[in-house]
């Protein structure tokens, strides 16, 4: 199942801010949630616990279920490249991830909602599946009927955009359009996870 509780709480459990909103909260409370959070020593965790936490961080960062992440892992190990890098690349090419990275949404949760509610099109056709894997050359747009909605008016002004656009995306905020120019490479993807520990978790 996907986590649907407080998102900042997830960041505190993970030990890193998983969303932009969580950054300021995490600076004030950089320890795990709960009554004994201040006393928790993450460094004292065993190898299995560290690998499990990295896997959970990856899940939470991309807002995917355990079953979905396992499916992506099975796809990654069949590809010729390094399995960990392939796993991150697959997650990064999900439609929800592209919508987030392009600045069309403020968070992965909002991106997922926009897609599920039918506001996003791929190559001119509505796609309401957040897990849809975008291929290089495909064009993602906000549908015409949705463009006057406040979240997309803000997106057109670049409110949700990162300081630097991901190098594998071509983004036109004014026209609410983004193209996956090339397949992302691991070195281009900013994600606070050590995927090698995820590989070790699934390979145990």
C-alpha positions as CSV (number, residue, x, y, z in Angstrom):
1,X,0.0,0.0,0.0
2,X,1.0,3.6,-0.6
3,X,1.5,5.8,2.4
4,X,-1.3,8.4,2.8
5,X,-0.5,10.0,6.2
6,X,1.4,13.2,7.0
7,X,4.2,13.7,4.4
8,X,6.6,15.6,6.6
9,X,6.5,12.6,9.0
10,X,7.8,10.5,6.2
11,X,10.8,12.8,5.8
12,X,11.6,12.6,9.5
13,X,11.4,8.8,9.4
14,X,13.7,8.8,6.3
15,X,16.2,11.2,7.7
16,X,16.1,13.5,4.7
17,X,13.6,16.0,3.4
18,X,11.6,14.1,0.6
19,X,9.7,17.1,-0.6
20,X,10.3,20.9,-0.9
21,X,7.7,21.6,1.7
22,X,9.5,19.3,4.2
23,X,12.8,21.1,4.0
24,X,11.9,23.8,6.6
25,X,10.1,21.4,8.8
26,X,13.0,19.0,8.8
27,X,15.5,21.7,9.7
28,X,13.5,22.3,12.9
29,X,13.0,18.6,13.7
30,X,15.7,16.5,12.1
31,X,15.0,13.5,14.2
32,X,12.5,10.7,13.7
33,X,8.8,11.2,14.7
34,X,7.3,9.8,17.9
35,X,7.9,10.0,21.6
36,X,11.4,8.6,21.5
37,X,12.4,10.2,18.2
38,X,15.1,12.4,19.8
39,X,16.8,9.4,21.3
40,X,16.9,7.3,18.1
41,X,20.4,6.7,16.7
42,X,20.1,5.9,13.0
43,X,23.8,5.2,12.8
44,X,23.4,2.3,15.3
45,X,21.1,0.5,12.9
46,X,22.2,-2.9,11.5
47,X,22.9,-3.5,7.8
48,X,19.4,-4.9,7.1
49,X,17.8,-1.8,8.7
50,X,19.9,0.5,6.6
51,X,19.1,-1.3,3.4
52,X,15.4,-1.4,4.3
53,X,15.4,2.4,5.0
54,X,17.0,3.2,1.7
55,X,14.4,1.1,-0.1
56,X,11.6,2.8,1.8
57,X,13.1,6.2,1.0
58,X,13.0,5.4,-2.7
59,X,9.4,4.3,-2.3
60,X,8.4,7.4,-0.4
61,X,10.3,9.8,-2.7
62,X,8.4,8.5,-5.8
63,X,5.2,7.7,-3.9
64,X,4.9,4.1,-5.1
65,X,3.6,1.0,-3.4
66,X,5.8,-1.9,-2.4
67,X,4.3,-4.0,-5.2
68,X,5.0,-1.3,-7.7
69,X,8.6,-0.8,-6.6
70,X,9.1,-4.6,-6.8
71,X,7.8,-4.6,-10.3
72,X,10.2,-1.8,-11.3
73,X,13.0,-3.8,-9.7
74,X,12.1,-6.8,-11.8
75,X,12.2,-4.7,-14.9
76,X,15.5,-3.1,-14.0
77,X,17.4,-6.4,-13.5
78,X,16.4,-7.4,-17.0
79,X,18.1,-4.4,-18.5
80,X,21.8,-4.4,-19.5
81,X,22.9,-1.5,-17.3
82,X,23.5,-1.3,-13.5
83,X,20.3,-2.5,-11.9
84,X,20.3,0.3,-9.3
85,X,20.7,3.0,-11.9
86,X,18.1,1.4,-14.1
87,X,15.6,1.3,-11.2
88,X,16.0,5.0,-10.5
89,X,15.7,5.8,-14.3
90,X,12.5,3.8,-14.6
91,X,11.0,5.7,-11.6
92,X,12.1,9.0,-13.0
93,X,10.3,8.3,-16.3
94,X,7.0,7.7,-14.6
95,X,4.5,10.3,-15.8
96,X,4.0,11.6,-12.2
97,X,7.8,12.1,-11.9
98,X,8.0,14.0,-15.2
99,X,5.1,16.3,-14.2
100,X,6.8,17.0,-11.0
101,X,10.3,17.6,-12.4
102,X,9.0,19.9,-15.1
103,X,7.4,22.2,-12.5
104,X,3.8,21.5,-13.5
105,X,3.1,20.4,-10.0
106,X,4.5,21.4,-6.5
107,X,4.9,17.8,-5.2
108,X,4.8,14.2,-6.4
109,X,1.4,13.9,-4.6
110,X,-0.1,16.8,-6.5
111,X,1.3,15.4,-9.7
112,X,-0.3,12.1,-9.1
113,X,-3.6,13.8,-8.4
114,X,-3.5,16.0,-11.5
115,X,-2.9,12.9,-13.6
116,X,-5.6,10.8,-11.9
117,X,-8.1,13.6,-12.4
118,X,-7.6,13.8,-16.1
119,X,-5.7,17.1,-16.4
120,X,-2.7,15.7,-18.2
121,X,-2.2,14.6,-21.8
122,X,0.6,12.7,-23.5
123,X,1.0,13.3,-27.2
124,X,-2.4,15.0,-27.2
125,X,-4.3,12.1,-25.6
126,X,-5.5,12.1,-22.0
127,X,-3.5,9.8,-19.7
128,X,-4.8,9.3,-16.2
129,X,-2.3,6.7,-15.0
130,X,0.5,8.2,-12.8
131,X,2.7,5.1,-13.4
132,X,2.6,5.5,-17.2
133,X,6.2,5.3,-18.5
134,X,7.1,8.2,-20.7
135,X,9.4,7.6,-23.7
136,X,11.9,10.0,-25.1
137,X,10.3,12.3,-27.6
138,X,6.8,12.2,-26.0
139,X,5.2,15.5,-25.2
140,X,3.3,16.1,-21.9
141,X,0.8,19.0,-21.7
142,X,-1.9,20.3,-19.4
143,X,-5.2,19.8,-21.2
144,X,-6.9,22.9,-22.6
145,X,-9.9,22.7,-20.3
146,X,-7.7,22.6,-17.2
147,X,-5.3,25.5,-18.0
148,X,-7.4,28.2,-16.3
149,X,-7.3,26.3,-13.0
150,X,-5.3,28.1,-10.3
151,X,-2.6,25.4,-9.9
152,X,-1.8,25.5,-13.6
153,X,-1.9,29.3,-13.8
154,X,0.8,29.2,-11.1
155,X,2.7,26.5,-13.0
156,X,2.7,28.6,-16.1
157,X,4.4,31.4,-14.1
158,X,7.1,29.0,-13.1
159,X,6.1,29.0,-9.4
160,X,6.7,25.3,-8.9
161,X,9.8,25.1,-11.1
162,X,13.3,24.1,-9.7
163,X,16.1,26.6,-10.1
164,X,17.5,24.4,-12.8
165,X,15.5,22.3,-15.2
166,X,16.4,18.6,-15.4
167,X,18.8,18.2,-18.4
168,X,16.7,15.4,-19.9
169,X,13.5,17.6,-20.1
170,X,12.6,20.4,-22.5
171,X,10.1,22.6,-20.7
172,X,7.9,25.5,-21.8
173,X,6.2,26.7,-18.7
174,X,4.2,29.5,-20.4
175,X,2.5,26.9,-22.7
176,X,2.4,24.2,-19.9
177,X,4.3,21.8,-22.1
178,X,7.2,19.4,-21.4
179,X,9.1,16.9,-23.6
180,X,11.2,14.1,-22.4
181,X,14.2,14.9,-24.6
182,X,16.3,12.0,-23.7
183,X,16.3,9.0,-21.4
184,X,17.6,10.2,-18.0
185,X,21.0,9.1,-16.8
186,X,21.6,8.3,-13.2
187,X,24.1,11.2,-12.8
188,X,21.4,13.6,-13.9
189,X,18.8,12.5,-11.4
190,X,18.8,14.3,-8.0
191,X,17.3,11.8,-5.5
192,X,18.5,11.4,-1.8
193,X,18.9,7.7,-2.0
194,X,21.9,5.3,-2.2
195,X,20.5,2.9,-4.8
196,X,23.3,0.4,-4.2
197,X,21.8,-0.3,-0.8
198,X,18.4,-0.9,-2.5
199,X,20.1,-3.4,-4.8
200,X,21.6,-5.2,-1.8
201,X,18.2,-5.2,-0.1
202,X,16.5,-6.9,-3.1
203,X,19.5,-9.2,-3.8
204,X,19.8,-10.6,-0.3
